[in-house]
Structures are given as structure tokens and as C-alpha cells.
Amino acid sequence: MRRGCISQGNILCDNCNQTIPYAGRYLTVEEKGSKETAEGGETKDYCVKCCLEKKYAEYREEKGERILTFFYEEKKLPQS
Ligand SMILES: [Zn+2]
């Protein structure tokens, strides 16, 4: 399970151990044995750089802008 979040400035990336700066985006992923799982795993926080490395996110070009997309969960969020 994945969820895109906004850092309050006190989040550490579980992969590279760097602080995710205030208002920075990060992803929580539930993993079991370093594989993503729907439930019953450990919740890990990953910075954008590590999400890109792990293929949990990618940059897409939209109208000339580079937009960061977290896969799956973000698409399910209701449109406001
Ligand atoms: Zn990281």
C-alpha cells in the first residue's frame, strides 16, 4: 500500500536516512521483506529520490512542466 504525504520536517527516509524537508513530498509504503504488501507489513517512508530509484514514482511531462507522480495511490484520491 502506498500513500503520498507531505513532510512536517521530522520525517526520515528509511532508505537513505536523509531528512525530508518541511513541506517536501514523500511516500509511505507498506513493505514486508522489502516487497510491497497490501497489509501486515512495515510502514516505510521514502524521499522522492528513493521513490524514483525504487520505481514508486516518476516524472512526467505535462504541458511543458515536469510533474512528479507517485504511482497508484495518488490517482485514487478524489478530485477536489
Ligand atoms: Zn531517500
PDB file of the backbone (N, CA, C, O) and the ligand in Angstrom, with CONECT records:
HET     ZN  A 101       1
ATOM      1  N   MET A   1       0.839  -1.188   0.000  1.00  0.00           N
ATOM      2  CA  MET A   1       0.000   0.000   0.000  1.00  0.00           C
ATOM      3  C   MET A   1       0.874   1.238   0.000  1.00  0.00           C
ATOM      4  O   MET A   1       1.862   1.295   0.733  1.00  0.00           O
ATOM      5  N   ARG A   2       0.540   2.203  -0.787  1.00  0.00           N
ATOM      6  CA  ARG A   2       1.333   3.436  -0.870  1.00  0.00           C
ATOM      7  C   ARG A   2       0.464   4.639  -0.598  1.00  0.00           C
ATOM      8  O   ARG A   2      -0.727   4.654  -0.909  1.00  0.00           O
ATOM      9  N   ARG A   3       1.072   5.637  -0.018  1.00  0.00           N
ATOM     10  CA  ARG A   3       0.353   6.884   0.180  1.00  0.00           C
ATOM     11  C   ARG A   3       1.337   8.044   0.024  1.00  0.00           C
ATOM     12  O   ARG A   3       2.398   8.054   0.648  1.00  0.00           O
ATOM     13  N   GLY A   4       0.985   8.997  -0.792  1.00  0.00           N
ATOM     14  CA  GLY A   4       1.792  10.202  -0.934  1.00  0.00           C
ATOM     15  C   GLY A   4       1.503  11.150   0.219  1.00  0.00           C
ATOM     16  O   GLY A   4       0.341  11.384   0.554  1.00  0.00           O
ATOM     17  N   CYS A   5       2.552  11.701   0.829  1.00  0.00           N
ATOM     18  CA  CYS A   5       2.399  12.552   2.012  1.00  0.00           C
ATOM     19  C   CYS A   5       3.242  13.814   1.856  1.00  0.00           C
ATOM     20  O   CYS A   5       4.090  13.927   0.970  1.00  0.00           O
ATOM     21  N   ILE A   6       2.970  14.748   2.752  1.00  0.00           N
ATOM     22  CA  ILE A   6       3.752  15.982   2.826  1.00  0.00           C
ATOM     23  C   ILE A   6       4.473  15.993   4.169  1.00  0.00           C
ATOM     24  O   ILE A   6       3.847  15.804   5.212  1.00  0.00           O
ATOM     25  N   SER A   7       5.757  16.210   4.148  1.00  0.00           N
ATOM     26  CA  SER A   7       6.567  16.154   5.370  1.00  0.00           C
ATOM     27  C   SER A   7       6.302  17.352   6.272  1.00  0.00           C
ATOM     28  O   SER A   7       6.122  18.480   5.811  1.00  0.00           O
ATOM     29  N   GLN A   8       6.282  17.071   7.576  1.00  0.00           N
ATOM     30  CA  GLN A   8       6.229  18.144   8.569  1.00  0.00           C
ATOM     31  C   GLN A   8       7.640  18.540   9.008  1.00  0.00           C
ATOM     32  O   GLN A   8       7.804  19.338   9.930  1.00  0.00           O
ATOM     33  N   GLY A   9       8.637  17.992   8.360  1.00  0.00           N
ATOM     34  CA  GLY A   9      10.019  18.345   8.661  1.00  0.00           C
ATOM     35  C   GLY A   9      10.703  17.389   9.613  1.00  0.00           C
ATOM     36  O   GLY A   9      11.885  17.550   9.916  1.00  0.00           O
ATOM     37  N   ASN A  10       9.965  16.385  10.092  1.00  0.00           N
ATOM     38  CA  ASN A  10      10.541  15.448  11.062  1.00  0.00           C
ATOM     39  C   ASN A  10      10.534  14.023  10.524  1.00  0.00           C
ATOM     40  O   ASN A  10      10.547  13.065  11.296  1.00  0.00           O
ATOM     41  N   ILE A  11      10.513  13.884   9.215  1.00  0.00           N
ATOM     42  CA  ILE A  11      10.442  12.561   8.597  1.00  0.00           C
ATOM     43  C   ILE A  11      11.820  12.178   8.068  1.00  0.00           C
ATOM     44  O   ILE A  11      12.478  12.965   7.387  1.00  0.00           O
ATOM     45  N   LEU A  12      12.241  10.980   8.386  1.00  0.00           N
ATOM     46  CA  LEU A  12      13.499  10.459   7.855  1.00  0.00           C
ATOM     47  C   LEU A  12      13.189   9.415   6.795  1.00  0.00           C
ATOM     48  O   LEU A  12      12.327   8.557   6.984  1.00  0.00           O
ATOM     49  N   CYS A  13      13.897   9.497   5.688  1.00  0.00           N
ATOM     50  CA  CYS A  13      13.766   8.468   4.660  1.00  0.00           C
ATOM     51  C   CYS A  13      14.345   7.160   5.189  1.00  0.00           C
ATOM     52  O   CYS A  13      15.454   7.144   5.722  1.00  0.00           O
ATOM     53  N   ASP A  14      13.608   6.076   5.046  1.00  0.00           N
ATOM     54  CA  ASP A  14      14.069   4.789   5.558  1.00  0.00           C
ATOM     55  C   ASP A  14      15.085   4.129   4.639  1.00  0.00           C
ATOM     56  O   ASP A  14      15.656   3.098   4.995  1.00  0.00           O
ATOM     57  N   ASN A  15      15.315   4.691   3.492  1.00  0.00           N
ATOM     58  CA  ASN A  15      16.304   4.112   2.581  1.00  0.00           C
ATOM     59  C   ASN A  15      17.647   4.827   2.665  1.00  0.00           C
ATOM     60  O   ASN A  15      18.682   4.179   2.822  1.00  0.00           O
ATOM     61  N   CYS A  16      17.645   6.153   2.562  1.00  0.00           N
ATOM     62  CA  CYS A  16      18.906   6.899   2.554  1.00  0.00           C
ATOM     63  C   CYS A  16      19.138   7.652   3.863  1.00  0.00           C
ATOM     64  O   CYS A  16      20.184   8.279   4.031  1.00  0.00           O
ATOM     65  N   ASN A  17      18.179   7.601   4.794  1.00  0.00           N
ATOM     66  CA  ASN A  17      18.313   8.220   6.120  1.00  0.00           C
ATOM     67  C   ASN A  17      18.473   9.730   6.089  1.00  0.00           C
ATOM     68  O   ASN A  17      18.997  10.322   7.032  1.00  0.00           O
ATOM     69  N   GLN A  18      18.026  10.352   5.015  1.00  0.00           N
ATOM     70  CA  GLN A  18      18.065  11.809   4.967  1.00  0.00           C
ATOM     71  C   GLN A  18      16.718  12.364   5.403  1.00  0.00           C
ATOM     72  O   GLN A  18      15.672  11.753   5.183  1.00  0.00           O
ATOM     73  N   THR A  19      16.769  13.533   6.023  1.00  0.00           N
ATOM     74  CA  THR A  19      15.547  14.198   6.448  1.00  0.00           C
ATOM     75  C   THR A  19      14.789  14.702   5.237  1.00  0.00           C
ATOM     76  O   THR A  19      15.373  15.283   4.322  1.00  0.00           O
ATOM     77  N   ILE A  20      13.499  14.479   5.237  1.00  0.00           N
ATOM     78  CA  ILE A  20      12.656  15.034   4.182  1.00  0.00           C
ATOM     79  C   ILE A  20      12.233  16.416   4.640  1.00  0.00           C
ATOM     80  O   ILE A  20      11.535  16.536   5.648  1.00  0.00           O
ATOM     81  N   PRO A  21      12.631  17.463   3.934  1.00  0.00           N
ATOM     82  CA  PRO A  21      12.408  18.827   4.424  1.00  0.00           C
ATOM     83  C   PRO A  21      10.936  19.170   4.571  1.00  0.00           C
ATOM     84  O   PRO A  21      10.071  18.566   3.937  1.00  0.00           O
ATOM     85  N   TYR A  22      10.673  20.149   5.418  1.00  0.00           N
ATOM     86  CA  TYR A  22       9.315  20.619   5.668  1.00  0.00           C
ATOM     87  C   TYR A  22       8.604  20.912   4.353  1.00  0.00           C
ATOM     88  O   TYR A  22       9.156  21.575   3.475  1.00  0.00           O
ATOM     89  N   ALA A  23       7.390  20.420   4.222  1.00  0.00           N
ATOM     90  CA  ALA A  23       6.548  20.601   3.034  1.00  0.00           C
ATOM     91  C   ALA A  23       7.041  19.806   1.831  1.00  0.00           C
ATOM     92  O   ALA A  23       6.481  19.914   0.740  1.00  0.00           O
ATOM     93  N   GLY A  24       8.094  19.006   2.029  1.00  0.00           N
ATOM     94  CA  GLY A  24       8.561  18.134   0.955  1.00  0.00           C
ATOM     95  C   GLY A  24       7.652  16.934   0.807  1.00  0.00           C
ATOM     96  O   GLY A  24       7.031  16.487   1.772  1.00  0.00           O
ATOM     97  N   ARG A  25       7.579  16.428  -0.375  1.00  0.00           N
ATOM     98  CA  ARG A  25       6.723  15.268  -0.594  1.00  0.00           C
ATOM     99  C   ARG A  25       7.496  13.989  -0.288  1.00  0.00           C
ATOM    100  O   ARG A  25       8.701  13.903  -0.524  1.00  0.00           O
ATOM    101  N   TYR A  26       6.801  13.027   0.227  1.00  0.00           N
ATOM    102  CA  TYR A  26       7.397  11.709   0.418  1.00  0.00           C
ATOM    103  C   TYR A  26       6.306  10.663   0.301  1.00  0.00           C
ATOM    104  O   TYR A  26       5.121  10.983   0.212  1.00  0.00           O
ATOM    105  N   LEU A  27       6.722   9.421   0.304  1.00  0.00           N
ATOM    106  CA  LEU A  27       5.778   8.333   0.098  1.00  0.00           C
ATOM    107  C   LEU A  27       5.897   7.348   1.258  1.00  0.00           C
ATOM    108  O   LEU A  27       7.003   6.960   1.635  1.00  0.00           O
ATOM    109  N   THR A  28       4.778   6.950   1.815  1.00  0.00           N
ATOM    110  CA  THR A  28       4.811   5.831   2.760  1.00  0.00           C
ATOM    111  C   THR A  28       4.395   4.574   2.003  1.00  0.00           C
ATOM    112  O   THR A  28       3.420   4.568   1.252  1.00  0.00           O
ATOM    113  N   VAL A  29       5.150   3.534   2.220  1.00  0.00           N
ATOM    114  CA  VAL A  29       4.908   2.258   1.549  1.00  0.00           C
ATOM    115  C   VAL A  29       4.883   1.160   2.599  1.00  0.00           C
ATOM    116  O   VAL A  29       5.756   1.097   3.465  1.00  0.00           O
ATOM    117  N   GLU A  30       3.904   0.316   2.522  1.00  0.00           N
ATOM    118  CA  GLU A  30       3.868  -0.826   3.420  1.00  0.00           C
ATOM    119  C   GLU A  30       4.624  -1.975   2.758  1.00  0.00           C
ATOM    120  O   GLU A  30       4.275  -2.424   1.666  1.00  0.00           O
ATOM    121  N   GLU A  31       5.662  -2.436   3.444  1.00  0.00           N
ATOM    122  CA  GLU A  31       6.521  -3.460   2.862  1.00  0.00           C
ATOM    123  C   GLU A  31       6.732  -4.609   3.831  1.00  0.00           C
ATOM    124  O   GLU A  31       6.722  -4.435   5.049  1.00  0.00           O
ATOM    125  N   LYS A  32       6.919  -5.767   3.265  1.00  0.00           N
ATOM    126  CA  LYS A  32       7.252  -6.957   4.044  1.00  0.00           C
ATOM    127  C   LYS A  32       8.446  -7.585   3.351  1.00  0.00           C
ATOM    128  O   LYS A  32       8.356  -7.977   2.188  1.00  0.00           O
ATOM    129  N   GLY A  33       9.569  -7.685   4.058  1.00  0.00           N
ATOM    130  CA  GLY A  33      10.773  -8.241   3.440  1.00  0.00           C
ATOM    131  C   GLY A  33      11.183  -7.483   2.192  1.00  0.00           C
ATOM    132  O   GLY A  33      11.588  -8.077   1.193  1.00  0.00           O
ATOM    133  N   SER A  34      11.071  -6.136   2.262  1.00  0.00           N
ATOM    134  CA  SER A  34      11.420  -5.200   1.185  1.00  0.00           C
ATOM    135  C   SER A  34      10.544  -5.354  -0.064  1.00  0.00           C
ATOM    136  O   SER A  34      10.842  -4.755  -1.098  1.00  0.00           O
ATOM    137  N   LYS A  35       9.475  -6.143   0.017  1.00  0.00           N
ATOM    138  CA  LYS A  35       8.476  -6.191  -1.068  1.00  0.00           C
ATOM    139  C   LYS A  35       7.220  -5.469  -0.610  1.00  0.00           C
ATOM    140  O   LYS A  35       6.828  -5.548   0.554  1.00  0.00           O
ATOM    141  N   GLU A  36       6.601  -4.772  -1.537  1.00  0.00           N
ATOM    142  CA  GLU A  36       5.389  -4.055  -1.196  1.00  0.00           C
ATOM    143  C   GLU A  36       4.271  -5.048  -0.877  1.00  0.00           C
ATOM    144  O   GLU A  36       4.129  -6.082  -1.529  1.00  0.00           O
ATOM    145  N   THR A  37       3.472  -4.702   0.155  1.00  0.00           N
ATOM    146  CA  THR A  37       2.393  -5.586   0.546  1.00  0.00           C
ATOM    147  C   THR A  37       1.137  -4.766   0.807  1.00  0.00           C
ATOM    148  O   THR A  37       1.218  -3.575   1.106  1.00  0.00           O
ATOM    149  N   ALA A  38      -0.006  -5.396   0.696  1.00  0.00           N
ATOM    150  CA  ALA A  38      -1.257  -4.676   0.904  1.00  0.00           C
ATOM    151  C   ALA A  38      -1.505  -4.423   2.385  1.00  0.00           C
ATOM    152  O   ALA A  38      -2.037  -3.377   2.756  1.00  0.00           O
ATOM    153  N   GLU A  39      -1.123  -5.371   3.229  1.00  0.00           N
ATOM    154  CA  GLU A  39      -1.330  -5.197   4.658  1.00  0.00           C
ATOM    155  C   GLU A  39      -0.400  -6.125   5.432  1.00  0.00           C
ATOM    156  O   GLU A  39       0.147  -7.080   4.882  1.00  0.00           O
ATOM    157  N   GLY A  40      -0.233  -5.824   6.722  1.00  0.00           N
ATOM    158  CA  GLY A  40       0.563  -6.681   7.594  1.00  0.00           C
ATOM    159  C   GLY A  40       2.056  -6.470   7.479  1.00  0.00           C
ATOM    160  O   GLY A  40       2.833  -7.234   8.051  1.00  0.00           O
ATOM    161  N   GLY A  41       2.472  -5.448   6.752  1.00  0.00           N
ATOM    162  CA  GLY A  41       3.902  -5.186   6.622  1.00  0.00           C
ATOM    163  C   GLY A  41       4.348  -4.057   7.531  1.00  0.00           C
ATOM    164  O   GLY A  41       3.619  -3.616   8.419  1.00  0.00           O
ATOM    165  N   GLU A  42       5.566  -3.603   7.285  1.00  0.00           N
ATOM    166  CA  GLU A  42       6.110  -2.452   7.996  1.00  0.00           C
ATOM    167  C   GLU A  42       5.890  -1.218   7.140  1.00  0.00           C
ATOM    168  O   GLU A  42       6.001  -1.274   5.915  1.00  0.00           O
ATOM    169  N   THR A  43       5.579  -0.108   7.783  1.00  0.00           N
ATOM    170  CA  THR A  43       5.406   1.130   7.036  1.00  0.00           C
ATOM    171  C   THR A  43       6.747   1.836   6.908  1.00  0.00           C
ATOM    172  O   THR A  43       7.392   2.142   7.911  1.00  0.00           O
ATOM    173  N   LYS A  44       7.162   2.093   5.683  1.00  0.00           N
ATOM    174  CA  LYS A  44       8.425   2.776   5.410  1.00  0.00           C
ATOM    175  C   LYS A  44       8.128   4.124   4.767  1.00  0.00           C
ATOM    176  O   LYS A  44       7.167   4.288   4.016  1.00  0.00           O
ATOM    177  N   ASP A  45       8.994   5.084   5.091  1.00  0.00           N
ATOM    178  CA  ASP A  45       8.897   6.400   4.462  1.00  0.00           C
ATOM    179  C   ASP A  45      10.045   6.557   3.475  1.00  0.00           C
ATOM    180  O   ASP A  45      11.190   6.261   3.815  1.00  0.00           O
ATOM    181  N   TYR A  46       9.766   7.010   2.280  1.00  0.00           N
ATOM    182  CA  TYR A  46      10.794   7.195   1.278  1.00  0.00           C
ATOM    183  C   TYR A  46      10.751   8.596   0.700  1.00  0.00           C
ATOM    184  O   TYR A  46       9.686   9.121   0.375  1.00  0.00           O
ATOM    185  N   CYS A  47      11.933   9.193   0.578  1.00  0.00           N
ATOM    186  CA  CYS A  47      12.035  10.502  -0.059  1.00  0.00           C
ATOM    187  C   CYS A  47      11.829  10.347  -1.568  1.00  0.00           C
ATOM    188  O   CYS A  47      11.806   9.238  -2.100  1.00  0.00           O
ATOM    189  N   VAL A  48      11.684  11.474  -2.229  1.00  0.00           N
ATOM    190  CA  VAL A  48      11.405  11.460  -3.669  1.00  0.00           C
ATOM    191  C   VAL A  48      12.512  10.743  -4.429  1.00  0.00           C
ATOM    192  O   VAL A  48      12.238   9.954  -5.333  1.00  0.00           O
ATOM    193  N   LYS A  49      13.771  11.017  -4.062  1.00  0.00           N
ATOM    194  CA  LYS A  49      14.891  10.415  -4.771  1.00  0.00           C
ATOM    195  C   LYS A  49      14.812   8.884  -4.699  1.00  0.00           C
ATOM    196  O   LYS A  49      15.024   8.196  -5.698  1.00  0.00           O
ATOM    197  N   CYS A  50      14.507   8.365  -3.519  1.00  0.00           N
ATOM    198  CA  CYS A  50      14.452   6.912  -3.358  1.00  0.00           C
ATOM    199  C   CYS A  50      13.216   6.331  -4.034  1.00  0.00           C
ATOM    200  O   CYS A  50      13.264   5.213  -4.548  1.00  0.00           O
ATOM    201  N   CYS A  51      12.110   7.072  -4.042  1.00  0.00           N
ATOM    202  CA  CYS A  51      10.923   6.626  -4.779  1.00  0.00           C
ATOM    203  C   CYS A  51      11.237   6.469  -6.257  1.00  0.00           C
ATOM    204  O   CYS A  51      10.799   5.517  -6.902  1.00  0.00           O
ATOM    205  N   LEU A  52      12.005   7.420  -6.785  1.00  0.00           N
ATOM    206  CA  LEU A  52      12.361   7.341  -8.203  1.00  0.00           C
ATOM    207  C   LEU A  52      13.253   6.128  -8.437  1.00  0.00           C
ATOM    208  O   LEU A  52      13.086   5.411  -9.424  1.00  0.00           O
ATOM    209  N   GLU A  53      14.213   5.894  -7.519  1.00  0.00           N
ATOM    210  CA  GLU A  53      15.109   4.744  -7.661  1.00  0.00           C
ATOM    211  C   GLU A  53      14.355   3.428  -7.572  1.00  0.00           C
ATOM    212  O   GLU A  53      14.669   2.468  -8.277  1.00  0.00           O
ATOM    213  N   LYS A  54      13.346   3.393  -6.690  1.00  0.00           N
ATOM    214  CA  LYS A  54      12.601   2.162  -6.483  1.00  0.00           C
ATOM    215  C   LYS A  54      11.417   2.029  -7.432  1.00  0.00           C
ATOM    216  O   LYS A  54      10.647   1.073  -7.343  1.00  0.00           O
ATOM    217  N   LYS A  55      11.276   2.974  -8.324  1.00  0.00           N
ATOM    218  CA  LYS A  55      10.189   2.971  -9.301  1.00  0.00           C
ATOM    219  C   LYS A  55       8.814   3.092  -8.652  1.00  0.00           C
ATOM    220  O   LYS A  55       7.819   2.592  -9.177  1.00  0.00           O
ATOM    221  N   TYR A  56       8.773   3.767  -7.493  1.00  0.00           N
ATOM    222  CA  TYR A  56       7.487   4.062  -6.878  1.00  0.00           C
ATOM    223  C   TYR A  56       6.942   5.391  -7.400  1.00  0.00           C
ATOM    224  O   TYR A  56       5.791   5.744  -7.141  1.00  0.00           O
ATOM    225  N   ALA A  57       7.769   6.113  -8.126  1.00  0.00           N
ATOM    226  CA  ALA A  57       7.352   7.413  -8.641  1.00  0.00           C
ATOM    227  C   ALA A  57       8.108   7.689  -9.932  1.00  0.00           C
ATOM    228  O   ALA A  57       9.133   7.070 -10.216  1.00  0.00           O
ATOM    229  N   GLU A  58       7.588   8.613 -10.693  1.00  0.00           N
ATOM    230  CA  GLU A  58       8.306   9.036 -11.891  1.00  0.00           C
ATOM    231  C   GLU A  58       7.930  10.473 -12.226  1.00  0.00           C
ATOM    232  O   GLU A  58       6.912  10.994 -11.769  1.00  0.00           O
ATOM    233  N   TYR A  59       8.772  11.092 -13.030  1.00  0.00           N
ATOM    234  CA  TYR A  59       8.458  12.422 -13.530  1.00  0.00           C
ATOM    235  C   TYR A  59       7.757  12.279 -14.869  1.00  0.00           C
ATOM    236  O   TYR A  59       8.160  11.479 -15.713  1.00  0.00           O
ATOM    237  N   ARG A  60       6.721  13.050 -15.051  1.00  0.00           N
ATOM    238  CA  ARG A  60       6.026  13.073 -16.336  1.00  0.00           C
ATOM    239  C   ARG A  60       6.005  14.500 -16.848  1.00  0.00           C
ATOM    240  O   ARG A  60       5.939  15.460 -16.080  1.00  0.00           O
ATOM    241  N   GLU A  61       6.061  14.611 -18.156  1.00  0.00           N
ATOM    242  CA  GLU A  61       5.962  15.919 -18.785  1.00  0.00           C
ATOM    243  C   GLU A  61       4.495  16.215 -19.072  1.00  0.00           C
ATOM    244  O   GLU A  61       3.807  15.437 -19.733  1.00  0.00           O
ATOM    245  N   GLU A  62       4.032  17.346 -18.566  1.00  0.00           N
ATOM    246  CA  GLU A  62       2.668  17.748 -18.842  1.00  0.00           C
ATOM    247  C   GLU A  62       2.649  19.231 -19.168  1.00  0.00           C
ATOM    248  O   GLU A  62       3.013  20.058 -18.331  1.00  0.00           O
ATOM    249  N   LYS A  63       2.234  19.567 -20.360  1.00  0.00           N
ATOM    250  CA  LYS A  63       2.196  20.963 -20.796  1.00  0.00           C
ATOM    251  C   LYS A  63       3.522  21.676 -20.516  1.00  0.00           C
ATOM    252  O   LYS A  63       3.545  22.814 -20.047  1.00  0.00           O
ATOM    253  N   GLY A  64       4.626  20.980 -20.816  1.00  0.00           N
ATOM    254  CA  GLY A  64       5.935  21.578 -20.651  1.00  0.00           C
ATOM    255  C   GLY A  64       6.446  21.601 -19.228  1.00  0.00           C
ATOM    256  O   GLY A  64       7.552  22.078 -18.977  1.00  0.00           O
ATOM    257  N   GLU A  65       5.656  21.091 -18.284  1.00  0.00           N
ATOM    258  CA  GLU A  65       6.084  21.063 -16.891  1.00  0.00           C
ATOM    259  C   GLU A  65       6.452  19.659 -16.487  1.00  0.00           C
ATOM    260  O   GLU A  65       5.867  18.682 -16.955  1.00  0.00           O
ATOM    261  N   ARG A  66       7.439  19.573 -15.604  1.00  0.00           N
ATOM    262  CA  ARG A  66       7.849  18.284 -15.103  1.00  0.00           C
ATOM    263  C   ARG A  66       7.096  18.030 -13.805  1.00  0.00           C
ATOM    264  O   ARG A  66       7.281  18.747 -12.821  1.00  0.00           O
ATOM    265  N   ILE A  67       6.251  17.010 -13.806  1.00  0.00           N
ATOM    266  CA  ILE A  67       5.378  16.758 -12.668  1.00  0.00           C
ATOM    267  C   ILE A  67       5.737  15.408 -12.053  1.00  0.00           C
ATOM    268  O   ILE A  67       5.841  14.393 -12.743  1.00  0.00           O
ATOM    269  N   LEU A  68       5.921  15.430 -10.744  1.00  0.00           N
ATOM    270  CA  LEU A  68       6.236  14.192 -10.037  1.00  0.00           C
ATOM    271  C   LEU A  68       4.953  13.418  -9.774  1.00  0.00           C
ATOM    272  O   LEU A  68       3.987  13.959  -9.236  1.00  0.00           O
ATOM    273  N   THR A  69       4.953  12.164 -10.153  1.00  0.00           N
ATOM    274  CA  THR A  69       3.782  11.322  -9.946  1.00  0.00           C
ATOM    275  C   THR A  69       4.162  10.122  -9.096  1.00  0.00           C
ATOM    276  O   THR A  69       5.071   9.365  -9.438  1.00  0.00           O
ATOM    277  N   PHE A  70       3.464   9.958  -7.995  1.00  0.00           N
ATOM    278  CA  PHE A  70       3.595   8.716  -7.230  1.00  0.00           C
ATOM    279  C   PHE A  70       2.614   7.728  -7.827  1.00  0.00           C
ATOM    280  O   PHE A  70       1.461   8.072  -8.088  1.00  0.00           O
ATOM    281  N   PHE A  71       3.059   6.518  -8.040  1.00  0.00           N
ATOM    282  CA  PHE A  71       2.203   5.556  -8.716  1.00  0.00           C
ATOM    283  C   PHE A  71       1.041   5.099  -7.851  1.00  0.00           C
ATOM    284  O   PHE A  71       1.153   5.010  -6.628  1.00  0.00           O
ATOM    285  N   TYR A  72      -0.035   4.820  -8.481  1.00  0.00           N
ATOM    286  CA  TYR A  72      -1.230   4.140  -7.967  1.00  0.00           C
ATOM    287  C   TYR A  72      -2.045   4.941  -6.973  1.00  0.00           C
ATOM    288  O   TYR A  72      -3.130   5.417  -7.308  1.00  0.00           O
ATOM    289  N   GLU A  73      -1.546   5.102  -5.758  1.00  0.00           N
ATOM    290  CA  GLU A  73      -2.417   5.628  -4.716  1.00  0.00           C
ATOM    291  C   GLU A  73      -2.892   7.041  -5.035  1.00  0.00           C
ATOM    292  O   GLU A  73      -4.051   7.384  -4.800  1.00  0.00           O
ATOM    293  N   GLU A  74      -1.991   7.854  -5.571  1.00  0.00           N
ATOM    294  CA  GLU A  74      -2.352   9.243  -5.799  1.00  0.00           C
ATOM    295  C   GLU A  74      -3.497   9.365  -6.811  1.00  0.00           C
ATOM    296  O   GLU A  74      -4.317  10.279  -6.722  1.00  0.00           O
ATOM    297  N   LYS A  75      -3.543   8.455  -7.756  1.00  0.00           N
ATOM    298  CA  LYS A  75      -4.581   8.502  -8.780  1.00  0.00           C
ATOM    299  C   LYS A  75      -5.961   8.228  -8.202  1.00  0.00           C
ATOM    300  O   LYS A  75      -6.974   8.631  -8.773  1.00  0.00           O
ATOM    301  N   LYS A  76      -5.993   7.541  -7.064  1.00  0.00           N
ATOM    302  CA  LYS A  76      -7.276   7.184  -6.481  1.00  0.00           C
ATOM    303  C   LYS A  76      -7.846   8.290  -5.598  1.00  0.00           C
ATOM    304  O   LYS A  76      -8.998   8.222  -5.168  1.00  0.00           O
ATOM    305  N   LEU A  77      -7.034   9.301  -5.334  1.00  0.00           N
ATOM    306  CA  LEU A  77      -7.512  10.384  -4.467  1.00  0.00           C
ATOM    307  C   LEU A  77      -8.658  11.105  -5.161  1.00  0.00           C
ATOM    308  O   LEU A  77      -8.606  11.330  -6.370  1.00  0.00           O
ATOM    309  N   PRO A  78      -9.695  11.470  -4.407  1.00  0.00           N
ATOM    310  CA  PRO A  78     -10.815  12.171  -5.030  1.00  0.00           C
ATOM    311  C   PRO A  78     -10.389  13.538  -5.560  1.00  0.00           C
ATOM    312  O   PRO A  78      -9.555  14.218  -4.962  1.00  0.00           O
ATOM    313  N   GLN A  79     -10.959  13.915  -6.658  1.00  0.00           N
ATOM    314  CA  GLN A  79     -10.678  15.234  -7.224  1.00  0.00           C
ATOM    315  C   GLN A  79     -11.438  16.293  -6.444  1.00  0.00           C
ATOM    316  O   GLN A  79     -12.633  16.148  -6.185  1.00  0.00           O
ATOM    317  N   SER A  80     -10.753  17.340  -6.077  1.00  0.00           N
ATOM    318  CA  SER A  80     -11.456  18.400  -5.318  1.00  0.00           C
ATOM    319  C   SER A  80     -11.666  19.608  -6.208  1.00  0.00           C
ATOM    320  O   SER A  80     -12.236  20.607  -5.769  1.00  0.00           O
TER     321      SER A  80
HETATM  322 ZN    ZN A 101      15.713   8.544   0.480  1.00  0.00          ZN2+
END
